[in-house]
């Protein structure tokens, strides 16, 4: 649906709400918000893959030489992880990580 069609229906694009609450794209506050969103999405993906593999947070932590609390913080988007840690986590689940730069 185009923005014009949304306006005709009386809908406000989500981008407008995000800009109102966190500032325009490129501002410090908006960048922090978007990084938090990325951390949340990575955590959700990790949790989905962990559950699919039939592992608890404790079991995954033991498998990669970490602590359960660290896995929990990642799954809740509360920690900024290094790329090497991301690889270790998903390798521990028998998965591979790939990236695309857009």
Secondary structure, DSSP 8 states (H G I E B T S, - for coil): --HHHHHHTT---HHHHHHHHH-STTSHHHHHHHHHHHHHHHHHHHHHHHHHTT--HHHHHHHHT--HHHHHHHHTT-S---HHHHHHHHHHTT--------
